[in-house]
Amino acid sequence: MLRVLAVDDEKPALEELLYLLRSDSRIRSAEGATDATEALRRIGRALDAGPDGDDGIDVVFLDIHMAGLTGLDVAKLLAGFARPPLIVFVTAHEGFAVQAFDLKAVDYVLKPVRRERLAEAVRRVRDLVVSARESRQPDPAGHAERTPVPGIPPTVAQHAQGGSTAEQIPVELGGVTRFVPIDDIAYVEAQGDYARLHTEDGSHLVRIPLSTLEERWASRGFVRIHRSHLVALARIDELRLDAGTTTVRVGSAELAVSRRHARQLRELLMRHARG
């Protein structure tokens, strides 16, 4: 069973969150803190006591906007420890999801918190905690002990440790967070302050500027072809030149290539073709 610390500087919101957490049979204890300083003090005691100590904390349900240190600041501080508690962000703001998952958050729950959505977050935490506890047990087959990456969903952890599973990006759909593998994304379309991720199965809207994704995904083979489009180089099926106009075909989509990006794109495609 899970030991939980909930942190929110708005007392009514904290009391509601604690009520929902304590009503979940998978949670052994749920305590609250009304600011980051108090939360860090309690987490410090838990880390000193060790994962099996009486003051242990398995997961912190953490608000983002708080007076003084924010929830993101707290998560950055915890990232410096060898075995920090897992983090679930609980916030009224959608725009911090990428930063939250960069900080290895297990989940990102939007306010007002719905019981079924919180239960899904608790399930994800429980799966990770159980997996971590099992990995600390001696392996009867004599295999080397596996070291989980704290706070990262299993698929992301496998990628970080050299496995074959792709890294993922969180997307919100009907109040539920889904994880879309980045390798499944063929191209990205700018829509104001948002970006639409296009896969073979459909599309997903995320509140991230296209320029941010361009910077973060350059090492993954994504290239800017237009002020409105970012494309996975490996997903380009055809490059077409017609009367001075350049386009690419990505699956069933035909996308324009701006003049300023056309030469670089041709060079990258030739380099890619040569391996």
N, C-alpha and C positions, 0 to 999 in steps of 0.2 A: 504493500500500500504506500501511497505517496505522501511525502511531507512537503507542504506548500507554504510559501510566503507570498502574500499579495501586497502590492505597493501602489497606492493612489493617494494624492494629496486632497482629493475631494471625499470627505467622509461618507456621504450617502452612497457614492459610487463604490467605495471600498466595502461598506457594509453589505451592499447588494451582491458584490462579487464574492465575498466571504460566505454569504448565505448559500449561494449557488454551489460553491466549491464544497462546503461542508455537507451538502445534501447528496454528494456523489459518493457512492459506496467504495470507490477505488482510492479515496483520499483518507489517510489516517489522521492528519492534522492540517489545519489551515490557520495561519496567523497573519495579522495585518500590520502594515507600517504606513505612516502618513507622509513620509518624506524620504528622500534618497539617503540622507545621513543615517537615519534610523535603520533603513534597510541594509546598508553596507555594514553597520555595526553587527546586526544579527547574522548576516552572511559570513562575516569574519569569524564569529563564534562557531558557526557551522563548519567552516573550513578547518578551524583549529581542532574541532572535535572529530573530524574525519567522516567519511560517508556513512559509517555505521554508528556514529555517536548519537547521544540523546538529543543534541541540538542540530542534527543534520537537516539539510534542506535539499530536496530533490529538484525542485523547480520554483522559479520566481515568476509570478504573473505581474507584469510590470507596465504601468502607465507610461506614456512617452512625455506628454506635456506636464511638467511639475515645476514648482518654484525651486530655484537653485539649480542643482544638477538635474538634468532630464533623464528619462529612462534610457535613452541612447548613450548618455554619458556613463550611466551605471553599467550598462552592458559592455562598453569599451573597457572599463576598469576590470570587470570580471574576466574578460578575455585573456588577461595577463596571468591568470592562475592556471595551475596544471589540471585541476579537476573542479571547475566551477559548477554551480547548479545550472540546470537548463533554464532557458528563457522563453517565455511566451509574452509577447507584447499585447496589451489590451488598450485600445485607443479609439478616439472618435475621428481620427484623421487617416485617410487612405494614403496620403502622399509619402509616407515614410517606409513603405513595405520593402523596397529594394535595400535601403540602409539597414533595416531590421534583419533581413536575411543575410546580408553581408556580415552581420555580427553573429551569425549562426543561430538565429532564433528558430525555435521548433515550430512556432505558429504565430499568426498575426490576427487577432480577433478584434473586430470592430464593435464599438459601442453604438447603440445600447446592446448589451450582451444578451444573446438568446441562449436559453438552457441547452438546446441541442447542439448549438455551435460550440459552446464551452465544453460540452461532453466530448466532442470530436477532438478538441485540443488536448483534453485530459487523456484520451486514448493514445494520441501520438506520443505524449510524454511518457505514459506508462510503458508503451512498447520499447522506447529507447532506454528507460531505466531498467526494465527487465533484461534487455539485451546486454546492457553494461554490467549488470550483476552476474549474469551467466558467464560473461567473458572473463570475470575475475575468478571463476571457479576453476580448479584443476581440470585439464582435459584428459579423460581416461584413455584416449587413443594416443596420448603423448605428443600431440601437435602443439606448436607454439601458440601462446596466448595471443588473441587478437586484441588490439587496442582501439576501442571505438573513439571517434572524434566527438567530443562533447557537444551536444546541442544541434548536431547536423542530422537531418533525416537520413535514413540508411542509404538511400540511393545517392545522395550527395557525398556521404562519407565514403562509399565505395569508390567514387570517382577521385576523391582527394587522396585515397590510399593506393591508387594505381589500378582500380578495378575498371570494368568495361562500361559501367552504367554512367550515363551522361549527367552533367550538372543540370539543375532545373531552375526555373524562374517561377515565383509564386504569382498566381492570378486569382482575383476575387470573382466569383460567379454566384449570384444569388445568396450572398452572405457566407459562402463556403470557399475556403482557399484550396485551389488546385495547384499541382506542381507540373508545369509543362517542360519537358526536356528541351534544352536549348538546341540540341542537334535535330529536333523535329521541326524547327522554325525555318521556313524557306526564305521569307523576306519580312521586313517590318515597314509599316506605313505610318508616316507622321500624321497626327490628327490634333493639332494645337499643342497643348501641354501633355497630351497623351500619345501613346504609340499603339498601333494595332499589330499584333503578332499573327502572321499567317502560317498555318500548318496544313498538312493534307486533310486534316479532320475538321478544319474550320478556322476561326480567328478569335483572338482574345484581346481585350482592351486593357492596357495597364497605364497607370499615371506616371509615366517616365518619359522625359523628352528624348527624341530620336538621337540628339547629340550625345546624351549620356550613354545610351546603348552602343553607339558607334565607338566611343572611347573604350567601353568595358569589353566589347566583343570583338575588337580588332584582332586579338590573338586567337580567336576561335574561327577566323576566316570570313568574317562579315565585312563587307565593303560598302561605302557610300557611293551610290550611282546617281543620286539626284537629291535635291533638298528635301524631297518627300519620301525617299526610299533607301533602305539599307538591305542588302541582299547577301545571303550565304553563297560564297563563291562556288562551292561544290554543288549548289542547287541550280546553277544557271545551265539550261539545256541548249540555248542557242543565242548567239550574238548576231544581230542583223544591222547592216549599214545600207541606208536607202536615201539617196538624194541629200546627203549630208546629215541625215537624222540617224541616231543610233538607238536601238532598242535591244532588250534582252527578253528571252522567254524563260519563265520560271514556272514549270508545270503548265497550267492552263492560262497563267497570267502573262501579259505582255507589258513590260515596264519601260518607260522612257529613260534614257541615259543623258544627262546634261553634258554639254560640250566640255565643261571644265573637268568632268570625271571620265570622259570617254577614253582618252589616251591611257590613263593609269589603269583603267579596267581592262583594256586590251592587253597591256603588258602583264597584268596579274593573271589573266586567263591563259596566256601563252606559257607563263612560268608554271602555272598549275598543271597545264597539259603535259609539260615536260617532266612533271613529278617533282 
